[in-house]
């Protein structure tokens, strides 16, 4: 089957495109569908086909036997069941070809033994021998197969060039011509067979001078029968058509009653006119089957189309020929109507699908007639504009904003461009994109047509994208400022340190050089600390509350900044109120950072002469609340303009009387970090205008007294190690940077430590296995094995002595990695040797519980 009927790969020489092509139904050849069905279920379809063929053969044989001479010569040229072998060979696969052959043999023999006849039954004719029957069967079989082969050839040639439905209809029309030509050849061959018989045999079989004319008439009617059966396989009725089809079939027997009453022109023409009207008026599936069934019943009842006769009346001869032409015309009208209906149905289906796709996509259609002042909308446009399907243009204009209504009306003005792309804002909210064009109607009216697309979501996305881009641009600008400021802030102390290193050769003023180098290093580390606090304060500067005395902290801050204040000609004063000498519990590190930022800003940027730090204790606001520690930093400088106050606490903004973004030096992070620190501790930081001028800041923090909360030192966990001040100790230092390792080792050795340096984590692990040191100091990022992995493996192997994690990073998760691995202490580079020695004397905090990985 597949080799004889190749798949349909194209619909013509020109490739189809467009929505009509995309949304057209996928066609399948009905003939090919029948072939596949027969191949899948041969017995079911064989029984159905045999029943139809048997009914047709019985009806037609009965009509011929009861109303005509019923002579074998004409009735076997071709046989009444000739279509059985033709359609069987066309539809059946070769492996099942024997099924239609057997069916044809049975139906071929039926007229020889049929009981309904007014003439001598064929099997009773003395000269009708088995040999004659076999030869007549062979002639019909050969020519039937020849017709089927030609049908297959024509169908194979038509399929690649036509759509599936058109190819089926083309074969139906071509079958009429093919059957007629092959049938004429069969008549000639059959006549030669009869001429080979003896004269008495020819006479008994009905072979006489009228044979050719009668056989050709029968052949033309056979053309119609086969073509009609092929058309019936294409336009078969569905369940809902069965009852109307039966009703149409009943009309044809009623026609015989009308003819019996004298309402007759010519019987065959009358019935064909009725069939033509039925096909033209009714749906093709009802009209085709109703006509075929009605004509079959009419022929069986009256013998018309079946009687073998030659009329001598010229009028009857003419009418006989017209009846043949009418039958051919009917077979032309049926495929034309079928194809027309199929094309219309395809276009309607494509339009429905296109409308659904358009509606789903939120695309609406509208039209406006300027002359009548009316508009029309489809369903989608109705929803978009919240208007009815039809109405006055004024209502349409009122549904849009002023600019959109004006733009839409301008499209219909004479001389305006014929097409425009508009954006319309409706008063109800949606934003529409409209493509509008104008045209002139047959009556001369200017009509505008348009397509509407709801772009509200796209507009919202575009607005959100603009906001996001603006925010990204702002972030990029801040990032640029960050790198610029950090570069400047780091370069300044680094340059100072470079100069001081060159001055080390001058040993006359070592105290000054050491002090200046310390200040430069502190400034450098301060910038890095500010960056850490800005990027991720919660994770990189954890809240740790300890006991402290406000008076001692204030004095420490004054001492720390006194040198810088003297260089700027500023006097630092401290004013301590009630409770300043009483210990409180707070995050001293964060508090010190916030207050030092406030005081340093005042010293560097205020341009005044004094900076005052004051403290006062405030009682709890509620019975169960904590007392408040209030710190104030004031200066008598230029102050802050009111319109610049809100910007003071933003990152990278710099205070001053001029534009904060262009004036004084500094990272622009001090006030931001100070407020952030205050808020993290549950307090507030606010700016105020002192009575004497300048700028003031008040920092309020809830802090309990140390004697009521318990001393943190008393609650401290048991130290992991402690040693006398002058006792020697051993250290394994894991550091991959040779310079850092050399400097750190030298400093530790001056503190009576024996230091072994490991250039990577694996080397450090091996050293600890050889001899366990008192302390391990390890960098985080190292070759072979990172510092946190080193700590984790040491803890897993049972090492329980102090481990100090070092990292140069001031942002990110590096410190948390050390804690999760089980380090006792995490320090930022450079190593705080004083703090390290204090912990060596007093004891390290217990190690964190290592996290599983």
URMO-V539840 format. One record per backbone hydrogen bond with DSSP energy under -0.5 kcal/mol. NH is the residue of the N-H (numbers start at 0). CO is the residue of the C=O. E is the energy in kcal/mol with one decimal. If there is no record, write none. Layout:
NH_CO_E, NH_CO_E
This chain:
4_0_-2.5, 5_3_-0.6, 8_6_-0.7, 11_159_-0.6, 21_17_-2.2, 22_18_-2.9, 26_24_-0.8, 32_28_-2.2, 33_29_-2.3, 34_30_-2.2, 35_31_-2.4, 36_32_-2.3, 37_33_-2.9, 38_34_-2.3, 39_35_-2.0, 40_36_-3.0, 44_40_-1.8, 45_41_-2.0, 46_42_-2.1, 47_43_-2.0, 48_44_-2.6, 49_45_-2.6, 50_46_-2.1, 51_47_-2.0, 52_48_-2.7, 53_49_-2.8, 54_50_-2.4, 55_51_-2.4, 56_52_-2.6, 57_53_-2.6, 58_54_-2.5, 59_55_-2.8, 60_56_-2.5, 61_57_-2.5, 62_58_-2.3, 63_59_-2.3, 64_60_-2.5, 65_61_-2.3, 66_62_-1.6, 67_63_-1.5, 72_204_-2.8, 74_70_-1.8, 75_71_-1.8, 76_73_-1.9, 76_77_-0.8, 78_75_-0.6, 81_78_-1.9, 83_80_-1.8, 84_80_-0.6, 84_81_-0.6, 85_81_-1.5, 86_82_-2.8, 87_83_-1.6, 88_84_-2.2, 89_85_-1.6, 90_86_-2.6, 91_87_-2.5, 95_92_-1.7, 96_93_-1.5, 98_95_-1.8, 99_95_-0.6, 100_96_-1.5, 101_97_-2.4, 102_98_-2.3, 103_99_-2.8, 104_100_-2.3, 105_101_-2.2, 106_102_-2.4, 107_103_-2.7, 108_104_-1.7, 109_105_-1.1, 110_106_-0.7, 111_108_-0.9, 112_108_-0.7, 112_109_-1.8, 113_109_-0.9, 116_114_-1.4, 117_64_-2.8, 121_110_-0.6, 122_111_-1.8, 123_120_-1.5, 124_120_-0.5, 124_121_-1.3, 127_124_-1.7, 128_126_-1.8, 132_128_-2.2, 133_129_-2.7, 134_130_-2.0, 135_131_-2.6, 136_132_-2.6, 137_133_-2.5, 138_134_-2.3, 139_135_-2.2, 140_136_-2.8, 141_137_-2.6, 142_138_-2.3, 143_139_-2.2, 144_140_-2.4, 145_141_-2.2, 146_142_-2.2, 147_143_-2.2, 148_144_-2.7, 149_145_-2.1, 150_146_-2.3, 151_147_-2.5, 152_148_-2.3, 153_149_-2.5, 154_150_-2.4, 155_151_-2.5, 156_152_-1.9, 157_153_-1.9, 158_154_-2.2, 159_155_-0.7, 160_157_-1.0, 161_157_-1.6, 166_162_-3.0, 167_163_-1.9, 168_164_-2.2, 169_165_-2.5, 170_166_-1.9, 171_167_-1.8, 172_168_-2.1, 173_169_-2.9, 174_170_-2.5, 175_171_-0.8, 175_172_-0.7, 176_172_-1.0, 177_173_-2.8, 178_174_-2.6, 179_175_-1.9, 180_176_-2.5, 181_177_-2.7, 182_178_-2.7, 183_179_-1.9, 184_180_-1.6, 185_181_-2.4, 186_182_-2.4, 187_183_-1.9, 188_184_-2.5, 189_185_-2.9, 190_186_-2.4, 191_187_-2.0, 192_188_-1.8, 193_189_-2.6, 194_190_-2.5, 195_191_-1.0, 195_192_-0.5, 196_193_-1.6, 201_197_-2.4, 202_198_-2.4, 203_199_-2.2, 204_200_-2.0, 205_201_-0.7, 205_202_-0.8, 206_201_-2.7, 207_205_-0.9, 210_207_-1.5, 213_209_-2.5, 214_210_-3.0, 215_211_-2.3, 216_212_-2.2, 217_213_-2.3, 218_214_-2.4, 219_215_-2.5, 220_216_-2.0, 221_217_-2.3, 222_218_-2.0, 223_219_-1.5, 224_220_-2.0, 225_221_-2.4, 226_222_-2.3, 227_223_-2.5, 228_224_-2.2, 229_225_-2.1, 230_226_-2.4, 231_227_-2.2, 232_228_-1.4, 233_229_-0.9, 233_230_-0.6, 234_230_-2.5, 235_233_-0.5, 240_237_-1.8, 241_237_-0.7, 241_238_-1.2, 242_238_-0.5, 244_240_-2.3, 245_241_-2.3, 246_242_-2.0, 247_243_-1.9, 248_244_-2.3, 249_245_-1.8, 250_246_-0.7, 250_247_-1.0, 251_247_-0.6, 251_248_-1.1, 252_248_-0.8, 253_249_-1.5, 254_250_-1.2, 255_251_-1.1, 256_252_-1.1, 257_253_-1.9, 258_254_-2.6, 259_255_-2.0, 260_256_-0.9, 260_257_-0.5, 261_258_-1.7, 262_257_-2.2, 263_261_-1.8, 269_265_-3.2, 270_266_-2.3, 271_267_-1.8, 272_268_-2.6, 273_269_-2.2, 274_270_-2.2, 275_271_-2.6, 276_272_-2.5, 277_273_-2.4, 278_274_-2.4, 279_275_-2.2, 280_276_-2.6, 281_277_-2.2, 285_282_-0.7, 286_282_-3.4, 287_283_-2.7, 288_284_-0.9, 289_285_-2.4, 290_286_-2.2, 291_287_-2.5, 292_288_-2.7, 293_289_-2.2, 294_290_-2.8, 295_291_-2.2, 296_292_-2.3, 297_293_-2.8, 298_294_-2.8, 299_295_-2.2, 300_296_-2.1, 301_297_-2.5, 302_298_-2.5, 305_302_-1.9, 306_302_-1.3, 308_306_-0.9, 310_308_-0.5, 313_311_-0.6, 316_312_-2.4, 317_313_-2.6, 318_314_-2.6, 319_315_-2.7, 320_316_-2.2, 321_317_-2.5, 322_318_-2.3, 323_319_-1.5, 324_320_-2.2, 325_321_-3.0, 326_322_-2.1, 327_323_-2.0, 328_324_-2.8, 329_325_-2.5, 330_326_-1.6, 331_327_-0.9, 331_328_-0.8, 332_328_-2.7, 333_329_-2.1, 334_330_-0.7, 335_331_-1.7, 336_332_-2.9, 337_333_-2.5, 338_334_-2.9, 339_335_-2.7, 340_336_-2.9, 341_337_-2.3, 342_338_-2.7, 343_339_-2.5, 344_340_-2.6, 345_341_-2.5, 346_342_-2.5, 347_343_-3.0, 348_344_-2.7, 349_345_-2.5, 350_346_-2.6, 351_347_-2.7, 352_348_-2.6, 353_349_-2.7, 354_350_-2.9, 355_351_-2.4, 356_352_-2.9, 357_353_-2.8, 358_354_-2.9, 359_355_-2.9, 360_356_-2.2, 361_358_-1.0, 362_357_-3.2, 363_361_-0.5, 363_451_-2.8, 365_449_-1.9, 366_375_-1.9, 367_447_-2.7, 368_373_-2.8, 369_367_-0.6, 369_445_-2.1, 372_368_-1.7, 373_368_-0.9, 374_390_-2.4, 375_366_-2.3, 376_388_-2.8, 377_364_-1.9, 381_377_-2.4, 382_378_-1.9, 383_379_-2.1, 384_380_-2.5, 385_381_-1.7, 386_381_-1.1, 390_374_-1.5, 392_372_-2.4, 394_391_-0.9, 395_391_-1.2, 396_392_-2.8, 397_393_-2.2, 398_394_-1.0, 399_396_-1.3, 400_424_-2.6, 404_400_-2.7, 405_401_-2.2, 406_402_-2.4, 407_403_-2.2, 408_404_-2.1, 409_405_-1.8, 410_406_-0.7, 410_407_-0.6, 411_408_-1.1, 412_409_-1.5, 415_412_-1.6, 419_435_-3.1, 421_419_-0.6, 421_433_-3.8, 423_431_-3.2, 425_423_-0.6, 425_429_-2.3, 426_398_-2.3, 428_425_-1.1, 431_423_-3.4, 432_452_-3.0, 433_421_-3.0, 433_431_-0.5, 434_450_-2.0, 435_419_-2.8, 435_433_-0.6, 436_448_-2.8, 437_417_-1.9, 438_446_-2.6, 440_438_-0.5, 440_444_-3.0, 443_440_-2.3, 446_438_-3.2, 446_444_-0.7, 447_367_-2.9, 448_436_-3.4, 449_365_-2.4, 450_434_-1.9, 451_363_-3.3, 452_432_-2.2, 453_361_-1.6, 454_430_-2.4, 454_452_-0.8, 458_454_-3.0, 459_455_-2.7, 460_456_-3.0, 461_457_-2.6, 462_458_-2.8, 463_459_-2.9, 464_460_-2.9, 465_461_-2.5, 466_462_-2.5, 467_463_-2.8, 468_464_-3.0, 469_465_-2.8, 470_466_-2.8, 471_467_-3.0, 472_468_-3.0, 473_469_-2.6, 474_470_-2.7, 475_471_-3.0, 476_472_-2.5, 477_473_-2.8, 478_474_-3.1, 479_475_-2.7, 480_476_-2.6, 481_477_-3.1, 482_478_-2.7, 483_479_-2.3, 484_480_-3.6, 485_481_-3.5, 486_482_-2.4, 487_483_-2.1, 488_484_-3.7, 489_485_-2.9, 490_486_-2.2, 491_487_-2.1, 492_488_-1.1, 493_489_-1.9, 494_490_-2.9, 495_491_-2.1, 496_492_-2.9, 497_493_-2.1, 498_494_-2.2, 499_495_-2.7, 500_496_-2.4, 501_497_-1.6, 502_498_-1.4, 503_499_-0.6, 503_500_-1.0, 504_501_-0.7, 505_502_-1.9, 506_504_-1.1, 508_505_-0.7, 509_506_-0.7, 512_508_-2.0, 513_509_-3.0, 514_510_-2.7, 515_511_-2.7, 516_512_-2.6, 517_513_-2.5, 518_514_-2.3, 519_515_-2.4, 520_516_-2.5, 521_517_-2.9, 522_518_-2.6, 523_519_-2.4, 524_520_-2.8, 525_521_-2.3, 526_522_-2.0, 527_523_-1.7, 528_524_-2.5, 529_525_-2.6, 530_526_-2.1, 531_527_-2.3, 532_528_-2.7, 533_529_-2.2, 534_530_-2.3, 535_531_-2.1, 536_532_-0.6, 539_535_-2.1, 540_536_-1.5, 543_541_-0.5, 545_585_-2.9, 547_583_-2.7, 549_547_-0.5, 549_581_-0.6, 550_579_-2.5, 552_548_-2.1, 553_549_-2.6, 554_550_-2.3, 555_551_-2.3, 556_552_-2.3, 557_553_-2.1, 558_554_-2.4, 559_555_-2.2, 560_556_-1.8, 561_557_-1.1, 562_558_-0.5, 564_560_-2.6, 565_561_-2.7, 566_562_-1.9, 567_563_-1.1, 568_565_-1.3, 569_564_-2.8, 570_608_-2.7, 572_610_-2.3, 574_612_-2.9, 575_573_-0.5, 576_574_-0.5, 576_614_-2.8, 579_576_-1.5, 581_578_-1.2, 583_547_-3.2, 584_703_-2.5, 585_545_-2.5, 585_583_-0.6, 587_585_-1.4, 590_586_-2.7, 591_587_-3.4, 592_588_-2.0, 593_589_-2.4, 594_590_-2.7, 595_591_-2.7, 596_592_-2.1, 597_593_-2.0, 598_594_-2.7, 599_595_-2.9, 600_596_-2.3, 601_597_-2.0, 602_598_-2.6, 603_599_-2.7, 604_600_-3.0, 605_600_-0.5, 605_601_-1.4, 610_570_-2.5, 611_633_-3.0, 612_572_-2.9, 613_631_-2.5, 614_574_-2.2, 615_629_-2.0, 616_577_-1.8, 617_627_-3.3, 624_621_-1.5, 627_617_-2.4, 628_700_-3.4, 629_615_-2.3, 629_627_-0.6, 630_628_-0.6, 630_698_-3.0, 631_613_-2.3, 632_696_-2.4, 633_611_-2.4, 634_694_-1.9, 635_609_-1.1, 637_605_-2.4, 639_693_-0.5, 643_640_-2.0, 644_641_-1.1, 646_643_-0.6, 647_643_-0.6, 647_644_-1.3, 648_644_-0.5, 649_646_-1.5, 651_667_-1.9, 652_649_-1.5, 652_667_-1.0, 653_659_-0.6, 661_658_-1.9, 662_658_-1.2, 672_668_-2.8, 673_669_-2.3, 674_670_-2.5, 675_671_-2.2, 676_672_-2.8, 677_673_-2.3, 678_674_-2.6, 679_675_-2.1, 680_676_-1.4, 681_678_-1.5, 682_677_-3.2, 683_699_-2.0, 685_697_-2.1, 687_695_-2.7, 689_687_-0.7, 692_689_-1.5, 695_687_-1.8, 696_632_-2.1, 697_685_-2.4, 698_630_-3.5, 699_683_-2.2, 699_697_-0.5, 700_628_-2.2, 702_626_-2.4, 702_700_-0.7, 705_582_-2.4, 707_704_-0.8, 708_704_-2.0, 709_705_-1.7, 714_710_-1.8, 715_711_-0.5, 715_712_-0.7, 719_843_-1.9, 722_839_-1.3, 726_723_-0.9, 728_751_-1.6, 730_753_-3.0, 731_774_-1.8, 732_730_-0.6, 732_755_-2.8, 733_731_-0.6, 733_776_-2.9, 734_732_-0.8, 734_757_-2.0, 737_735_-0.8, 740_736_-2.8, 741_737_-2.5, 742_738_-2.5, 743_739_-2.7, 744_740_-2.3, 745_741_-2.1, 746_742_-2.1, 747_743_-2.4, 748_744_-2.4, 749_745_-1.4, 750_746_-0.6, 750_747_-0.8, 751_748_-1.5, 752_747_-1.6, 753_728_-3.0, 754_752_-0.7, 755_730_-2.4, 757_732_-2.9, 760_782_-1.4, 760_784_-0.6, 763_759_-1.8, 764_760_-2.2, 765_761_-2.0, 766_762_-2.3, 767_763_-2.2, 768_764_-1.6, 769_765_-1.7, 770_766_-2.4, 773_729_-0.8, 774_729_-1.6, 775_801_-1.7, 776_731_-2.4, 777_803_-2.4, 778_733_-2.6, 779_805_-0.8, 781_779_-0.8, 784_782_-3.5, 786_779_-3.5, 789_785_-2.1, 790_786_-2.4, 791_787_-2.3, 792_788_-2.4, 793_789_-2.3, 794_790_-2.4, 795_791_-2.1, 796_792_-1.7, 797_794_-1.2, 798_793_-2.5, 801_773_-0.6, 803_775_-3.2, 804_802_-0.5, 804_824_-3.1, 805_777_-2.9, 806_826_-1.4, 816_812_-1.9, 817_813_-1.5, 818_814_-2.0, 819_815_-2.7, 820_816_-1.4, 821_817_-1.1, 821_818_-0.8, 822_817_-1.9, 823_802_-1.7, 824_802_-1.6, 826_804_-3.2, 828_806_-2.3, 832_830_-1.3, 835_831_-2.3, 836_832_-2.6, 837_833_-2.2, 838_834_-2.3, 839_835_-2.1, 840_836_-1.8, 841_837_-3.1, 842_838_-2.7, 847_822_-1.3, 850_819_-3.8
